[in-house]
């Protein structure tokens, strides 16, 4: 599937490879700290693409704490790689996604008081807002993914909802990777199970230059979404170089899988 602007989908660009999408939200976080016009997330996206990113991820939150509607429109007009639009089920944000038609939309949970997304979607069989959002995105020709905790019950429900992809929340692993491998093994098992259900498997949240390699070695995972660590590194070396360093790390790890 191509974006509305003609950008090829990930499978067309790197067949069989692990894709790395760079999340540029926290470039906007820096800008919004002063409510000014810099740094521009669209310029950060361009630098990430030059650095080797396979796609760009951004999250338009209900409270607009970082990415703004104008950023979404700007990214849709200038991106040269596929876009992954993270969003909750708010009708106005779903409207915007359907209007700009990114390659992919990832539905995520939101709580106004959280600093960052704390877990996966709670897939309630009676969640009419979620069902409506999935249907609308599908009708707009947008590939839809669900952000989930790595548990079989959530994955079974995702398969019932007939979405093509899921993204495993790697937050538990990001918090405990130095102490034990239990969370990593949970990710491995969830990735295998999701693939057995016919779901494409993505992963992200809290991944850094120090802890990404073991996740990148999980063969069933075909896409990683990494943002804060790359933007943090970019403060010192620039987004382009920070992206290239992460790309090299991910590809080296995948080669050892």
N, C-alpha and C positions, 0 to 999 in steps of 0.2 A: 504494500500500500504506500502511496506517496502522499506527502502533505499537499495542501492546496497550492503551495507555491512551487510544487514540482520536485521537492527534495525527496530522494529515494528513501524508502524505509530501510531500517538497519540490516535486515536479511539480504538486501540487494547490495549493500556496501561491503560487508565483511562476512561472507558466507562461512558458517561453521566456527566463527571466532567469538570470543567473549567480548561483548560490547561494553564500553565505559562511557557513561553519561555524566557530565559535570553539572552539578547543581549550583546555580549562580545566585541563590537567594541572599546570601550574606554579603554580597557586594551591595545589594539594595539596603541591607541592614545598616551598613556603614553610612550610606547616603541619608537614610531616614533618621539617623542620630542627630543630624543637623537640618533635616527637611530642606535640603538643597538639591542641586541638579547633578552632583557627582559623588561617587563614581557611577558611571552608567552601566547597568547590567548588560545591555546589548553589546557594549564594547568588550566587556568581560567575556561574553559568550563568543564573540569573534576571536578573542585571544585564545580561549579554550579550544575552539575549532582548529585554529592554526597550530596549537600544541598537540593535536591528535585526537581530541575528543570525538567519539562516534555520535554523540548527540548532546543536547542541552536539556537539563531538567530545571523547572521552576515551580514554585508553589504560591499560588495566589490565595492567601488566607482570607477568611471572612473579615478579620479585623484590619486587613491591609497593613500589617506591621512591617513588611519589607517590600516585596514585589507589589507594584501598583497596576491598575488596569492599563495604563499607558505603556508600561513595560511589556506587558503581554502583546499588545498590538505591535510594538516596536520589534520584539523578538520574532513575531510571525512574519514581519516584513523583511527582516535582515538575516535570519538564520540560514546557514548553508548546510546544516545537518538536521536530522530529525529532532523534533521537539517533544518532550514528555511533560505534559501539563498536569501537575499535582493539584487536586482540588477536593473539597468536601462536596456535599450534595446540595449546597445552596443554589436555588434556581437561577439567580442572576449570574453566578460564576459558571454554571453549566451552560447558560445562554452564551456567554462569552466564548467558552470552549467550542461550542457548536458553530459559532460564527467564524472563528479563526482556523478551525479544523487542523489541529496539530496531528502529528503522526499517532501519538498515544496520549491517553489521559489516564492517570492513576488516581483512583478514588481513595482518600485517606480520612481517618477520623480527626476531629479538631475539638479542642477545649480551649476556651479563651484564656484560662489561667496557666496553661502549660507553657514552658519555655520552648520546647520543641515536641514533636509528635512522640507520644509516650508508649504507644502500642499499636496493634493492628485493629482493623475494623471489627466490631462485634456484629457478626452476621446473623441478625434476627430474621427469621423467615417472614416476619410481618413488617419489615422495614420498607414501606412503600416509597419513601424518598430515595433510597438506594436503588430499588428496582426501576424507578422512573428515570433516575440519572443514567443508569446503565443502558436503558432502552433508548434514551435520547441521544447519547453518545454513539451508540451503535447505528442509529438511523442517520447520523451525520457522517458516517463512514470513518469514525475514529476508533482505533484499536484501544480496548479498555483493559486496564489492569486493576487489581484490588490489593491494597497494602494490608498484609495479614501477619499476625503472629505465627510462628512456625509450629502449628498444631494441626493434627489430622482433621479435627472437627471443622475448623475454619476452611481447610482445603476442600473437604467434601462439599461444603456449602457453596464454595466458589465454583466448583465443577457444576453443581446444580444450577447456578446462575448463568451458566454457559458463557462466561468471559474467557477470552483466549489466554490471559496471562495473570500471574500474581507476583507481588513483590514481597519477599520475606523480610520482616522487620528484624534487623541484626542488632538491636539495642542491647539485649541481654548479653550477647557475645561481646559487644564492644565494652561492656562494663566488667566482664569477668575473664577475658581471654588470658590475662596474666596469671590467673589463679588455677584454672582447670580447663579441660576440654569438653565439659558437659554441654555447654551452649553450642559449641562448634558441632558436636555430634548431633545435637537436636536439629541444627540447620541442615546437616548432611541428610538426615533421615527425612526431614520435611521436603527437601529438594527432590529426593528420589520418589517420595510418595506423590508429590505434585506432578512430576513428570509422568508417573504411571497413570495419572488421571487425565493425561493429555494436555496439561497446562504448561505454558511456557513459564520459566522460573527466572525471576529477577531478585535482586537483594540490595539492601541498603539501610543505612542509619548508623551513624557513629563510626564509620569505617575511616581509618587513617593510614598513613604511610607505614605505621608499625604493625597494624593488625589485619590489613586487607589480604595479604598473600594467602593465608589458609582458606579464606572464603573463595578467593579466585580459583583455587584448585578444585573446588567442588564441580565436578564435570557437568552436572545437570543445570547449573546456573549459567544463563546465557547473557545476562546484563547486570551490571553494577551501577548504582547511582551514588556518587560521592560528591560532597559539596564543602562542608565546613573546613575540613582538613586542607583541601586544595586552596580555598580562599585564604586560609590562615598562612599557608606556605607562600601564597602569591603576594602577601604583604611584603615579604622580604626579597623574593626573586622574580615576581611578576607572574600573572596568571598563565601565560603561555608556557613558561618553563615549568611551573608547578604542575601543569597538566601533563606535559611530556614526561616528567618524572613519575607521575602516577601511571600513565600509560605503559611506560617501560616496566614498572614494577608488576603491573597486572599481567602483562604479556609474559614476563619471565616466570611468574608464578604459574600461569596456565601451562606453560611449556613443561613444567615439572609435575603436572597433575598426573 
